[in-house]
Amino acid sequence: MGSPVTTRALGFLSGGLGLALIGSSIFGYVQTERLSAARETIQAREATIATHKAAVVDRDVLIAKQNDAVRQLQAKSEEDRAAYLERLAAADKRAEVYKGQAKSLLTATTEATDELGRCRAAVQLIHDTLSEEN
């Protein structure tokens, strides 16, 4: 038989190894659980990132549509303004013609001396001026 110290030392050593085995098993279990929880967190965050990326793409599409609409509105506005300026220029030309006609009516003279004769001459001048336009 062996010495009692050796048997006792083997007992302590066996117990210590057993405790170390149990401790390492518990440690391994805890680490496995932590790893599993970390993977779940990563998956959840990856899903959130994917959702955010999709939202960014949708936002970019909407911004592009809005930009196109703004460009179309600007083009239409420029087109309307050009047409307005053309109509304004034409109206200015007509106004100049009418100013000239009004001047000629104001400076027109007649040989009639009585009021009725002057009125008839004015009416005739107006008719002549209007018939020149048509």
C-alpha positions, 0 to 999 in steps of 0.5 A: 500500500502506498503512503497515506500522504500520497493517497491523500494527495491523490484524493486532493488532486482528484477532487481539485481536478473534478472541481476544475472540470466542473468549473470549466464546464460551467464557464463553457456553458456561460460563455456559450450562452453569452455567445448565443446572446451576442449572435442574437443581438448581431442578427437583430442589429443586422435586421435593423440595418437592413430596414434602415438601408431600405428606408434610405433607398425609399427616401432617395427614390422619393427625393429623386421624384420630388426633384423631377417634379421641381424641375418640371415646375421650373420648366413650365414656369419659364415657359409661362413667363416667356409666353407672358412676356410675348403677350406683354410685348404685343400689348405694348405694341398695340398700346403704341398704335392706340396712342398714335391714333388718339394723338391724331384724333386730338390734333385733328382739325375740322373746317366746321365752325358750329358744334354739330359740325365738329361733332359730326367730323369727330364721329367721322374721324373715329369711324375712319380710324376704326375702319383702318384697323379692320 
